[in-house]
Amino acid sequence: MSTAAPPNVARIPGGDFLMGAADAEEDERPVHRVFVSEFLIGRFPVTNDEYARFVRAARHRAPAVRDLPLVAGGGRDVLFRDMAAPYEWHGDQPPAGHGGHPVVLVAYDDATAYCRWLSDELGRVVRLPSEAEWERAARAGVDGLRYPWGNEIDASRCNFLTDGAAKRQRGTRPTGTYPPNAYGLYDVCGNVWEWVSDWYSADYYGLGEARDPRGPDAGALRIVRGGSWVNDDVSMLRCAYRHKVPPDTYAYSVGFRIVCER
């Protein structure tokens, strides 16, 4: 018997959009028109409760602090462990009161393992979104805006760090706490960074395909999108921002959402 509920997804219509930003980071340029075929994407990031069904059914490792990732180097190991502690699981049990929060402490390989399990459970392909799919879904049919709702950050619309000194008092919020974008997606900016499927390349935007791009064939870095609750630099929450990380990355601020193929 399947242990997975059908995912709550939004249909993103096929169409083209302007990907990137002309006035920001160099790897967001050139702004270029991309066509993305219709797809279904999770309205919410994957929650702890959803991930728990996978952990129990597939006997997959539960979210926890293990070998520290490269991003925790440089003397940041103590801070990493302290910040991660509230999100560590106890056996196959998520942290108390966090069932409806996005799952974190998941590496890219954990996210893709979840997608493979859910594909088998549902009998349809489930995967991570591509960068282009993620950005099209985040922009919700409107080109050029910094954030899904406009060009100014708005603390009533997403979970980010409004006071850098308050990081230890903040944290993830339950999915659905903030309003959705025009495509019905929640937490597309803020709350947790989200894994996408592409390898990172600084110059890919000038070289990539114009239709359903999937990124370079290989690389040294992976990509997360959308910003998170720990970010007080609001430029990182922009629709176009590309956050490159080592492949071994996992953190108390990184989760994912899924795409279902039709």
C-alpha positions as CSV (number, residue, x, y, z in Angstrom):
1,M,0.0,0.0,0.0
2,S,1.3,3.4,-0.9
3,T,2.4,5.6,2.0
4,A,2.4,8.8,-0.1
5,A,-0.5,11.1,-0.5
6,P,-1.0,12.7,-3.9
7,P,1.1,15.9,-4.0
8,N,-0.6,19.3,-3.8
9,V,0.5,20.8,-7.1
10,A,-0.1,23.9,-9.2
11,R,-0.2,23.7,-13.0
12,I,2.3,26.1,-14.6
13,P,1.2,26.8,-18.2
14,G,3.7,26.4,-21.0
15,G,5.1,29.7,-22.3
16,D,8.1,31.9,-22.5
17,F,9.4,34.4,-20.0
18,L,12.4,36.6,-19.4
19,M,14.9,34.8,-17.2
20,G,17.6,36.6,-15.2
21,A,18.2,40.2,-14.2
22,A,20.0,42.9,-15.9
23,D,20.9,45.0,-12.9
24,A,22.2,42.4,-10.4
25,E,24.7,39.6,-10.3
26,E,26.9,38.9,-13.3
27,D,25.7,35.2,-13.5
28,E,22.1,36.4,-13.8
29,R,23.0,37.9,-17.2
30,P,22.2,38.2,-20.0
31,V,18.5,38.4,-19.5
32,H,17.2,36.0,-22.1
33,R,13.8,34.7,-23.3
34,V,13.2,31.0,-22.4
35,F,10.3,28.8,-23.3
36,V,9.2,26.3,-20.6
37,S,6.7,23.5,-21.3
38,E,3.8,23.0,-19.0
39,F,4.6,21.3,-15.7
40,L,3.1,20.7,-12.3
41,I,5.0,21.9,-9.2
42,G,4.4,21.6,-5.5
43,R,2.4,24.4,-4.0
44,F,4.5,24.1,-0.9
45,P,8.0,23.0,-0.1
46,V,8.1,19.3,1.1
47,T,7.2,19.2,4.7
48,N,8.6,17.2,7.6
49,D,5.5,15.1,7.7
50,E,5.7,14.3,4.0
51,Y,9.4,13.5,4.3
52,A,8.7,11.3,7.3
53,R,6.6,8.9,5.2
54,F,9.6,8.5,2.9
55,V,12.1,8.0,5.8
56,R,10.0,5.3,7.3
57,A,9.0,3.5,4.1
58,A,12.4,3.7,2.3
59,R,14.5,3.4,5.5
60,H,16.3,6.5,4.4
61,R,18.6,8.5,6.7
62,A,16.7,11.0,8.8
63,P,17.7,14.7,8.7
64,A,20.5,15.2,11.2
65,V,24.0,16.8,11.6
66,R,26.5,14.3,10.2
67,D,29.8,15.0,8.4
68,L,29.8,18.8,8.2
69,P,29.5,20.3,4.7
70,L,32.0,22.6,3.2
71,V,29.7,25.6,3.9
72,A,30.2,24.9,7.7
73,G,34.0,25.3,7.4
74,G,36.2,28.2,8.4
75,G,35.4,28.1,12.1
76,R,31.7,28.0,11.6
77,D,31.2,24.4,12.8
78,V,30.0,25.4,16.3
79,L,27.5,27.9,14.9
80,F,26.3,25.3,12.4
81,R,25.7,22.6,15.0
82,D,23.9,25.1,17.3
83,M,21.6,26.4,14.5
84,A,20.9,23.0,13.2
85,A,20.0,21.4,16.6
86,P,16.3,22.4,16.6
87,Y,15.8,20.7,13.2
88,E,17.4,17.3,13.9
89,W,15.1,14.4,14.0
90,H,14.9,11.8,16.8
91,G,14.9,8.5,15.0
92,D,12.2,8.7,12.3
93,Q,10.4,11.5,14.2
94,P,10.6,15.1,13.0
95,P,11.2,17.8,15.6
96,A,8.1,18.3,17.8
97,G,5.8,20.9,16.4
98,H,7.5,21.0,13.0
99,G,5.5,18.6,11.0
100,G,4.0,21.3,8.8
101,H,7.3,23.1,8.4
102,P,9.5,22.6,5.4
103,V,12.0,19.7,5.9
104,V,15.6,20.9,6.1
105,L,19.0,19.3,6.7
106,V,18.5,17.6,3.4
107,A,21.3,17.3,0.8
108,Y,20.8,17.3,-2.9
109,D,21.1,13.4,-2.9
110,D,18.4,13.2,-0.2
111,A,16.0,15.4,-2.3
112,T,16.5,13.3,-5.4
113,A,16.1,10.0,-3.4
114,Y,12.8,11.4,-2.1
115,C,11.8,12.1,-5.7
116,R,12.6,8.6,-6.8
117,W,10.6,7.1,-4.0
118,L,7.6,9.2,-4.7
119,S,7.8,8.4,-8.4
120,D,7.6,4.7,-7.5
121,E,4.8,5.4,-5.1
122,L,2.7,7.4,-7.5
123,G,3.6,5.7,-10.8
124,R,4.6,8.9,-12.4
125,V,7.8,10.8,-12.7
126,V,8.6,13.2,-9.8
127,R,11.8,15.2,-9.8
128,L,13.4,18.5,-8.8
129,P,12.5,21.5,-10.9
130,S,15.0,22.9,-13.3
131,E,16.3,26.4,-12.7
132,A,14.1,27.7,-15.5
133,E,11.0,26.0,-14.2
134,W,11.6,27.3,-10.7
135,E,12.1,30.9,-11.9
136,R,9.1,30.7,-14.3
137,A,6.9,29.4,-11.4
138,A,8.3,32.1,-9.0
139,R,7.7,35.0,-11.4
140,A,4.1,33.8,-11.9
141,G,3.7,35.2,-15.4
142,V,5.1,38.7,-14.7
143,D,8.5,39.6,-16.2
144,G,11.0,41.9,-14.6
145,L,10.0,42.1,-11.0
146,R,12.5,41.5,-8.3
147,Y,10.1,39.5,-6.1
148,P,6.9,37.7,-7.1
149,W,4.8,40.6,-5.8
150,G,6.8,43.6,-6.9
151,N,10.2,45.4,-6.6
152,E,10.2,46.0,-2.9
153,I,10.7,43.5,-0.1
154,D,7.7,42.9,2.1
155,A,8.0,41.2,5.5
156,S,4.3,40.3,5.3
157,R,4.8,38.1,2.2
158,C,7.8,35.9,3.1
159,N,9.9,34.6,5.9
160,F,13.4,36.3,6.0
161,L,15.6,37.8,8.7
162,T,14.6,41.4,9.3
163,D,17.1,41.8,12.1
164,G,20.4,40.1,11.7
165,A,20.9,40.1,15.5
166,A,17.8,37.9,16.0
167,K,18.9,34.9,14.0
168,R,18.8,32.5,16.9
169,Q,15.3,33.6,17.8
170,R,14.0,33.0,14.3
171,G,13.4,29.9,12.3
172,T,11.3,28.2,9.7
173,R,7.6,28.8,9.6
174,P,4.8,26.4,8.7
175,T,4.1,26.2,5.0
176,G,1.2,28.4,4.0
177,T,1.9,31.1,6.6
178,Y,2.4,33.7,4.0
179,P,0.3,34.6,0.9
180,P,0.9,32.6,-2.3
181,N,2.1,34.1,-5.6
182,A,-0.2,34.5,-8.5
183,Y,0.4,30.8,-9.6
184,G,-0.7,29.6,-6.1
185,L,2.8,28.8,-4.8
186,Y,3.7,29.3,-1.2
187,D,7.1,30.2,0.2
188,V,8.6,30.5,-3.2
189,C,10.8,33.2,-1.7
190,G,12.0,33.0,1.9
191,N,11.5,30.3,4.5
192,V,13.9,27.7,3.0
193,W,16.3,27.7,0.0
194,E,15.1,25.1,-2.5
195,W,17.2,22.6,-4.5
196,V,16.9,22.7,-8.2
197,S,18.2,20.0,-10.6
198,D,20.8,22.0,-12.5
199,W,24.6,22.1,-12.1
200,Y,25.9,25.7,-11.8
201,S,27.7,27.5,-14.6
202,A,28.4,31.2,-14.4
203,D,28.1,31.7,-18.2
204,Y,25.3,29.2,-19.0
205,Y,22.7,32.0,-19.5
206,G,24.6,33.1,-22.6
207,L,25.0,29.6,-24.0
208,G,22.0,27.5,-22.9
209,E,19.0,26.3,-24.8
210,A,16.1,28.6,-25.4
211,R,13.6,25.8,-24.8
212,D,13.3,23.8,-21.6
213,P,17.0,24.3,-20.5
214,R,18.3,21.8,-18.0
215,G,21.7,23.4,-17.2
216,P,25.2,22.1,-18.1
217,D,25.9,18.4,-18.2
218,A,28.3,18.5,-15.2
219,G,29.8,21.0,-12.8
220,A,31.5,21.6,-9.5
221,L,28.7,23.4,-7.7
222,R,24.9,23.0,-7.3
223,I,22.2,25.6,-7.0
224,V,19.5,26.5,-4.5
225,R,16.9,29.1,-5.1
226,G,14.6,31.5,-3.3
227,G,16.4,32.6,-0.1
228,S,15.5,31.6,3.4
229,W,14.7,32.5,7.0
230,V,18.4,33.2,7.8
231,N,18.9,35.8,5.0
232,D,19.0,39.4,6.0
233,D,20.5,40.3,2.6
234,V,17.1,40.6,0.8
235,S,18.8,40.5,-2.7
236,M,19.1,36.8,-2.1
237,L,15.3,36.4,-2.0
238,R,15.0,37.8,-5.6
239,C,13.4,35.6,-8.3
240,A,16.5,35.7,-10.4
241,Y,19.1,35.1,-7.6
242,R,21.3,32.0,-8.1
243,H,22.9,30.7,-5.0
244,K,25.8,28.3,-5.8
245,V,26.8,25.8,-3.2
246,P,29.2,22.8,-2.9
247,P,27.5,19.5,-3.8
248,D,27.8,18.2,-0.2
249,T,25.7,21.1,1.2
250,Y,23.0,20.6,3.7
251,A,21.8,23.1,6.2
252,Y,19.0,24.3,8.6
253,S,17.9,26.7,5.8
254,V,17.8,24.3,2.8
255,G,14.8,22.3,1.6
256,F,13.1,21.5,-1.7
257,R,9.9,21.3,-3.6
258,I,9.0,18.8,-6.3
259,V,7.8,18.8,-9.9
260,C,5.4,16.1,-11.3
261,E,5.5,15.2,-14.9
262,R,2.1,14.8,-16.5
